[in-house]
Amino acid sequence: MTRYAAEVSYDGGKFFGWQVQPGLPTVQLAVEDALSLINGAHTAVTGAGRTDAGVHARAQVCSFDMQREWDPRRLVLAVNAHLPEGVSVMRAAAVSNDFHARFSAKEREYRYFIWNASTLPPHLKGYVFWLKQGHLDWSKAAEAALSLKGTHDFANFSRAEEAVHDTVRTINRVRLFQKKPMIVFQIKGDGFLHNMVRITLGALELAAAGKIEPGRIPDLLDRSLYTRSECGRTYPACGLYLWKIYYREDIWKNAAPAL
């Protein structure tokens, strides 16, 4: 057996999320089916993180075992030949047998794209969040975002029914910038709770709308002061991208793209 890592890009609007769900098309199922065909046996795939229905990925990472050794470039081509529209393996590499796409990951980066204008180019539909509302001061949201850097309890910025024992996460990089009318939110950390990025955008929108001072964003994380319902709305999935997975070692040094 040889273990491989693969970088997978997909259009989340065509799938019911990453994780296998009975009777529904998911990215994990599509990749497992394609690998199983060329591997000659069922091939389980482990993803670096789960994405919900509608959430896109520029560079999801997964790991799996093949019964024989493959040239990475040929492996990429072979898998892509059996994948459905909307998902592609971008590169692959042989990794050590103890590599695990999820548990070996050091950091994850997400980006969210907002189109803040009264009209939307049709080719962007489903790939950005179209926010028609005007009179938002995104410079205040950008200021507010900076206060999220560091280690915090993000329970108030996660789906209320999520049963997670540890809701503390460390954010190492966060910024919000505009290239009008596009607003881009970038956040990188050691892990993320369910809907955490999308709820964070809802909280930052409160600052942009003047409903809360930028410096008070950390107060929203205090469960003794605020409830989840007071921390802003949950932004839709269509604007969110799993952008990059970071590992302690360069697992792609011997990778081969399908060029």
Secondary structure by P-SEA (a helix, b strand, c coil): cbbbbbbbbbccccccccccccccccaaaaaaaaaaaaaccbbbbbbcccccccbbbcbbbbbbccccccaaaaaaaaaaaaccccccccbbbbbcccccccccccbbbbbbbbbccccccccccccccccccccccaaaaaaaaaaacccccccccccccccccccbbbbccccccccccbbbbbbbccccccaaaaaaaaaaaaaaacccccccccccccccccccccccccccccccccccccccccccccccccc
